[in-house]
Amino acid sequence: MCRSIKTLRPPVLPEEATEADIRAAALQYVRKVSGFRAPAAHNREVFDQAVDAVAEATAALLSGLEVRGQGAAVRRAS
């Protein structure tokens, strides 16, 4: 895993993850998996689509997680 991807759920993150936090993690993941820090122009569209898909999946995951000891389920506003 990329060392720069941070845990985005409480209690590790004191507040709910922002859209920017989620997108940054998605970008780091896609960079790691693809092996490209910045894709060539002919790969830009598929690279950006992958970042969007990973960010969407991450937001869905975070919105569905229940964190024990936090009372009610942790829900991210969409």
N, C-alpha and C positions, 0 to 999 in steps of 0.2 A: 504494500500500500504506500501511496505517496506520504511522505512525512509531513507535507504541508496541508494535508486534509485533516481538519479538526473535527472532533465529535460535536455534533450540532444539537444535541438534546440536553435538557436539564437533567441532572444538576451540574453537568460538566460546563455547559454554557449557561451563564446566570440568567439570561433572558431567552425568549424564543428566537430561533434562527431567523434572520431576515432573508428576503429574496436574494439580496447581494451575497450573503453567506452561502446560501444554497448554490447559487450560480458559480461562485468561486470554487466550491468543492467539486461541482460537476465538471468545470473546466480542467481542474487538476487531474481528475480521474480520466477524462478523455485524452488529455496530453500523455498520461502515463501509458494507457492502453494502446494508443496509436503510435507512440514513439515520436510524435511531433510536438514541439513547443508551439510552433505556429505553422499551420498547414500551407502548402503551396496554393496558389489561386485556384487550380483545378480541383483541389480537395476541400476548399473552404466551405462550400454548401453542406456537404455530408458531415464535416467536422462540427459545424454550427448546429446541425440537426441532432447530432449525437449529444452535444452539450445540453440542448433543450430537452431531449428525452430523459437524460440522466437527472437534470434539475427537476423535471416534473415527477419522476419516480421518487426522488429524494423528498420532495415536498409531500407527496402522498404517504410515504413511509412515516415521516415525522408527525403528520397530522393524525395518524392512526395509532401511534405508540402510546402505551400506558406506562408511566414510570412509577414504580412502587414507592410509597412514602411521599408522594406528591399530592395525595388526595385524589381529586378528580383526574380524569385522563388529560394528558397534555394534548392540546389541540392547537394547531397553527391556523390562524385566520387566513382564508384564501382570498 
